[in-house]
Structure formats: C-alpha cells, structure tokens
C-alpha cells in the first residue's frame, strides 16, 4: 500500500491526504490538487498555523500575483475562531438545556403531586357527601 501524501489546491488553499494522485481532486472547486513537497508525517506534526503558512508560501510561489491567497489563510484562521466560539456557545446552550430539563422534571413532579392531592381530596369529599346523605336520610 502506498503511503499518504499531502496535496493542496492552488486556487482555494484546501488540502487533503491521498494515496493516489488520481484521487487528489479539490472537494471545494473540483481542480486537480498539487502534491506538497513535504512528507505526510512531517506535515501532520505541524500545528494548523504552520500548515497554513506553509501552504500560503507554496501557493504564492506558484502564483505570486494573486493576493487572495493571503485571504484564504486569514479566512481559515477566522473559521477556527468561529468554530471555537460556536463550541463555547453550544456548551452554554447544553448547560441551559440541562437546567430547563431539571425545571421540567420538577414541574412534572409537582403536577403529579397536585393531582394525587386533588384525587385524595375528591375521595374525602365523596366520603363526606355520602355521610351527609346518610345523616340526612336518617
């Protein structure tokens, strides 16, 4: 089996890992991807910022006139910030959901307790009504 290689898109900056060149097609824009001159194992040891910087340099080396390549890296970092913010928001919503579920459970239990008390009072009232009818008929 062939070892994985790193491929990147010269247009949008996306990258992926592929065994075969024929599979290396950008899922974003459909273009054929270019193989990065760095081994896969070395590339995956880089942190995301180092990866983005490396890919930006590679893209600009091939086509230095296109300044959009810098924007692709900025967008990628912004996307990471958005993802982090959304994860925090999801966590807050999960906590709120937990509190709301606890409130619903409490309300449900309170309703059942009140129904039991109401039924008990109804039975007591029926018993009193029967006693009253017996007393009035005697």
C-alpha positions as CSV (number, residue, x, y, z in Angstrom):
1,X,0.0,0.0,0.0
2,X,1.3,3.4,-0.9
3,X,2.0,6.0,1.8
4,X,-0.2,9.0,2.1
5,X,0.9,12.3,0.5
6,X,-0.2,15.8,1.1
7,X,-2.0,17.6,-1.7
8,X,-3.3,21.2,-1.9
9,X,-5.4,23.3,-4.2
10,X,-3.7,26.2,-5.8
11,X,-7.0,28.1,-6.2
12,X,-8.7,27.9,-2.8
13,X,-6.0,26.6,-0.5
14,X,-7.7,23.5,0.7
15,X,-5.6,20.5,1.3
16,X,-6.0,16.7,1.9
17,X,-4.2,13.4,2.2
18,X,-4.3,10.9,-0.6
19,X,-2.6,7.6,-1.6
20,X,-3.2,8.0,-5.3
21,X,-2.8,11.1,-7.5
22,X,-6.0,10.4,-9.4
23,X,-8.0,10.8,-6.1
24,X,-6.4,14.2,-5.4
25,X,-9.2,16.5,-6.5
26,X,-10.3,19.6,-4.6
27,X,-13.7,18.9,-3.0
28,X,-14.3,22.7,-3.0
29,X,-13.6,23.7,-6.5
30,X,-13.0,20.5,-8.4
31,X,-9.5,21.3,-9.5
32,X,-6.7,18.8,-9.6
33,X,-4.6,19.1,-6.4
34,X,-0.8,19.7,-6.3
35,X,1.4,17.5,-4.2
36,X,3.2,19.3,-1.4
37,X,7.0,18.7,-1.4
38,X,6.8,17.6,2.3
39,X,6.3,14.1,3.6
40,X,2.9,13.4,5.2
41,X,4.3,12.5,8.6
42,X,6.3,15.8,8.8
43,X,3.2,17.8,7.7
44,X,0.9,16.4,10.3
45,X,3.3,17.3,13.0
46,X,2.9,21.0,12.2
47,X,0.3,23.0,14.1
48,X,-2.5,24.5,12.0
49,X,-0.9,27.9,11.7
50,X,2.4,26.4,10.5
51,X,0.4,24.4,7.9
52,X,-1.4,27.4,6.7
53,X,1.8,29.5,6.4
54,X,3.5,26.7,4.5
55,X,0.6,26.3,2.1
56,X,0.4,30.1,1.6
57,X,4.0,30.2,0.7
58,X,3.6,27.3,-1.7
59,X,0.6,28.9,-3.4
60,X,2.3,32.3,-3.7
61,X,5.5,30.7,-5.0
62,X,3.5,29.2,-7.9
63,X,1.3,32.3,-8.5
64,X,2.6,35.4,-6.7
65,X,0.2,37.9,-8.3
66,X,-2.9,36.6,-6.6
67,X,-3.3,38.3,-3.3
68,X,-6.4,36.3,-2.5
69,X,-4.1,33.5,-1.3
70,X,-3.4,35.6,1.8
71,X,-7.1,36.0,2.4
72,X,-7.5,32.2,2.3
73,X,-5.2,31.8,5.3
74,X,-7.0,34.6,7.2
75,X,-10.4,33.0,6.4
76,X,-9.1,29.7,7.7
77,X,-8.0,31.3,11.0
78,X,-11.3,33.2,11.3
79,X,-13.1,29.9,10.7
80,X,-11.2,28.3,13.6
81,X,-12.1,31.3,15.8
82,X,-15.7,30.9,14.8
83,X,-15.7,27.2,15.5
84,X,-14.2,27.8,18.9
85,X,-16.8,30.5,19.7
86,X,-19.6,28.2,18.5
87,X,-18.3,25.3,20.6
88,X,-18.4,27.6,23.6
89,X,-21.9,28.7,22.7
90,X,-23.0,25.1,22.3
91,X,-21.6,24.3,25.8
92,X,-23.6,27.2,27.2
93,X,-26.8,26.0,25.5
94,X,-26.2,22.5,26.8
95,X,-26.0,23.8,30.3
96,X,-29.1,25.9,29.8
97,X,-30.9,22.9,28.4
98,X,-29.9,20.8,31.4
99,X,-31.3,23.5,33.8
100,X,-34.5,23.6,31.7
101,X,-34.9,19.8,31.8
102,X,-34.5,19.9,35.5
103,X,-37.2,22.5,35.7
104,X,-39.5,20.5,33.6
105,X,-38.8,17.4,35.7
106,X,-39.7,19.5,38.8
107,X,-42.8,20.9,37.2
108,X,-43.9,17.4,36.1
109,X,-43.4,16.0,39.6
110,X,-45.3,19.0,41.1
111,X,-48.2,18.4,38.8
112,X,-48.4,14.8,39.7
113,X,-48.2,15.6,43.4
114,X,-51.1,18.1,43.0
115,X,-53.2,15.6,41.0
116,X,-52.7,13.0,43.8
117,X,-53.7,15.5,46.4
118,X,-56.7,16.6,44.3
119,X,-57.8,13.0,43.9
120,X,-57.4,12.4,47.7
121,X,-59.5,15.5,48.4
122,X,-62.1,14.3,45.9
123,X,-62.3,10.9,47.6
124,X,-62.6,12.7,51.0
125,X,-65.3,14.9,49.6
126,X,-67.2,11.9,48.2
127,X,-66.9,10.2,51.6
128,X,-68.3,13.3,53.4
129,X,-71.1,13.6,50.8
130,X,-72.1,10.0,51.4
131,X,-72.0,10.5,55.2
132,X,-74.1,13.7,54.8
133,X,-76.7,11.9,52.7
134,X,-76.8,9.1,55.2
135,X,-77.3,11.5,58.1
136,X,-80.0,13.5,56.2
137,X,-81.9,10.3,55.3
138,X,-81.9,9.1,59.0
